[in-house]
């Protein structure tokens, strides 16, 4: 054990150094670095396996042995027991644990993936390690069918490069990618920061066969506009976020968007006078609050894609009713959410002391969503806004689009564009209203949407 501990700092140093070694590195040095990286992964695999084995056997104290300080503070032994109990109640007992493999390595975490066969479903546990090999987080996702992804025709890799960054601050630093157009040495370019919709999401906003944020990044950067995209906090720090007792929408969405603006204001190659934010769905809904928290005029303009103008619970009930009509959601689930959202609207509801009938969890988060009226807040703001909406979107409908128009009718610096063929993720389809099945078809954001964003940014920038 002592021998392994002594080797850890050297292994980490070499593994990190591998990314910046010059081309003239000798074969001996390169082999040493590769061996160190392999050794590092072996240590992480061993610790990930021990974590899973211990938590499955109820040995929560041992399971926490290699937790980082931030994870230790968020995840108690009782929380671990509750998590595993709830997981196995849903997935069934563990039947088989597969071979662990090294997954993605980003600027914040090194990931180990463990396939698990439960009684009712197969899933992958991703254990996230900090750079000093402490377990810093994890998430578990049921296996889905394999989806394919297509590259848009407007993606021109020779016109841009990509740089891996970190944004935010501990304990919630986020891995990010800056897609930077090819430029002359002293030329600074505008940047568009992408803000996700609801739910845990990676930096591409991957959903089934769609990667809308990747499309936007390649499309805009190919046309001379930089793009910053990052993993959402609930995606990269799932376990720690679940340990937060008073999480609200700012914790989940707003704060990281504001920190991203601050990061881009200092980023080499970026024109700090021309920072734009693009919010999709919930990201667009929270745009007035994001702008309110960047009051120093550091944001030149905002683009809102499929942004709700109503409260999110109101919107969700409309979505669920539509899914019930398609036989894609049990009517009992619609009834359940109707009851839960009615509790949120009760004037006596307190997120600090929610009634026992409230079963959604994270009461501060839901209370925030139920009482946030974005279009009303935007009336008194003056940042230029571009609203883009798919006419076939069943998740955020044209009623929301018209709601923004009506609320902001007295403002002169807003623009609106409705696309007849597009759905919620801005891919084309047929029929009056889209269905969830469309998202399983590999598709890209059309070039005409990219054109409209590029045109507006160029007209709006200083």
Secondary structure, 3 states (H helix, E strand, C coil): CHHHHHHHHHHHHHHHHCCCCCCCCCHHHHHHHHHHHHHHHHHHHHHHHHHHHHHHCCCHHHHCCCECHHHHHHCCHHHHHHHHHHHHHHHCCEEEECCCEEEEECCCCEEEEEEEEECCCEEEEEEEECCCCCEEEEEEEECCCCCCCCCCCCCCHHHEEEEEEEECCCCCCEEEEEEEECCCCCCCEEEEEEECCCCCCCCCCEECCEEHHHHHHHHHHCCCCEEEEECCHHHHCHHHHHCCCCCCHHHHHHHHHHHHHHHHHCCCCEEEEEEEEEEECHHHHCHHHHHHCCCCCCCCEEEEECCCCCCHHHHHHHHHHHHHHCCCCCHHHHHHHHHHHHHHHCCCCCHHHCCCCCCCCCHHHHHHHHCCCHHHHHCCCCCEEEEEEECCCCCCCHHHHHHHHHHCCCCCCEEEEEECCECCCCCECCCCCCCHHHHHCCCCCCHHHHHHHHHHHHHHCC
